[in-house]
Amino acid sequence: MVDRIVTGAHYGLRDWLIQRVSAVMIALYALFLTGYALSQPHLDYDTWTRMFSSNVLRSFTLLTLLALYYHAWVGVRDIVMDYVKPAGARLVIHVLVILALILYFIWSVQILWGF
């Protein structure tokens, strides 16, 4: 019997699963917003403000945005790992993407809670 020795980072299945779960979450949020928009006779600024005044919806929105950011990170990381061969260029791209996603998260919190 041959024992198979697995080496590497071991994040393939976990990231694949998280990317699928985050995609479902993003889709559910999009369906919710579409349903809400279609159910409103007059969709204006006051309607959106009233909807996002709820902490439950703000939290759901932030959770969905976190899922979107992680989904984006896994996708960009996989593309960079596949197509950018020089290690230095790969590191620079990874750092820039991580910094951008962190800034997007901070900006999302500022928008949702008005900090």
C-alpha distance (Angstrom), angle and dihedral (degrees) to the residues before:
residue distance angle dihedral
M1 . . .
V2 3.78 . .
D3 3.78 118.2 .
R4 3.76 111.5 -144.0
I5 3.79 113.5 -140.9
V6 3.77 111.7 -154.2
T7 3.77 117.0 -154.6
G8 3.76 131.6 178.0
A9 3.74 138.9 63.2
H10 3.86 96.4 -48.5
Y11 3.80 93.5 -146.1
G12 3.79 98.5 116.3
L13 3.80 101.2 95.3
R14 3.80 94.6 36.8
D15 3.81 93.1 51.1
W16 3.79 91.8 43.6
L17 3.80 89.9 53.7
I18 3.80 94.1 44.4
Q19 3.79 90.6 49.3
R20 3.81 90.8 52.6
V21 3.81 93.1 46.5
S22 3.81 91.5 47.1
A23 3.81 90.3 49.7
V24 3.81 90.2 53.6
M25 3.80 90.5 48.3
I26 3.81 92.0 50.0
A27 3.80 90.2 48.4
L28 3.82 92.2 50.1
Y29 3.80 90.6 50.0
A30 3.81 90.8 49.2
L31 3.81 90.6 49.6
F32 3.81 90.4 48.9
L33 3.81 92.4 51.3
T34 3.80 91.6 45.4
G35 3.81 91.3 50.0
Y36 3.78 91.2 47.6
A37 3.80 92.7 48.7
L38 3.80 92.3 48.6
S39 3.80 92.6 47.8
Q40 3.80 94.3 55.5
P41 3.79 116.4 88.0
H42 3.81 92.5 -158.5
L43 3.77 113.9 28.3
D44 3.77 106.6 -167.4
Y45 3.79 140.6 137.5
D46 3.81 93.7 -79.4
T47 3.81 91.6 53.4
W48 3.83 92.4 51.8
T49 3.81 91.7 44.5
R50 3.80 91.2 51.4
M51 3.80 91.3 47.9
F52 3.81 94.5 50.1
S53 3.80 93.5 44.9
S54 3.81 88.0 82.4
N55 3.80 114.3 94.9
V56 3.81 89.3 -147.5
L57 3.79 92.2 60.0
R58 3.80 92.1 42.1
S59 3.80 89.5 53.2
F60 3.81 92.0 46.0
T61 3.80 89.3 49.4
L62 3.80 92.7 49.4
L63 3.80 91.6 46.8
T64 3.81 89.6 50.6
L65 3.79 90.7 49.1
L66 3.81 90.1 50.8
A67 3.80 88.4 51.5
L68 3.81 88.8 49.5
Y69 3.81 92.0 50.1
Y70 3.79 93.1 48.7
H71 3.80 90.2 45.3
A72 3.80 89.1 52.3
W73 3.80 92.1 46.8
V74 3.80 93.5 53.3
G75 3.80 91.8 47.1
V76 3.80 95.7 46.9
R77 3.80 92.2 43.1
D78 3.80 92.0 52.6
I79 3.80 92.7 47.5
V80 3.81 92.4 48.0
M81 3.80 91.9 46.8
D82 3.81 90.6 50.9
Y83 3.80 100.8 43.4
V84 3.82 109.6 23.4
K85 3.79 107.6 73.0
P86 3.84 105.2 175.8
A87 3.80 107.8 87.0
G88 3.80 93.8 -144.3
A89 3.80 93.6 54.1
R90 3.80 90.2 45.5
L91 3.81 91.1 52.5
V92 3.81 92.6 49.0
I93 3.80 91.7 50.0
H94 3.81 92.2 47.5
V95 3.81 92.5 49.8
L96 3.82 92.3 47.5
V97 3.80 92.3 49.0
I98 3.81 92.2 47.5
L99 3.80 91.5 49.2
A100 3.81 91.2 48.1
L101 3.82 91.9 50.3
I102 3.81 91.7 48.6
L103 3.81 90.0 50.3
Y104 3.81 90.3 48.3
F105 3.80 89.5 52.4
I106 3.81 92.3 50.5
W107 3.79 90.2 47.2
S108 3.83 90.3 49.6
V109 3.81 91.4 54.2
Q110 3.80 90.5 48.2
I111 3.80 91.7 51.0
L112 3.81 96.2 44.6
W113 3.79 98.5 43.6
G114 3.80 100.8 23.6
F115 3.80 97.2 -123.8
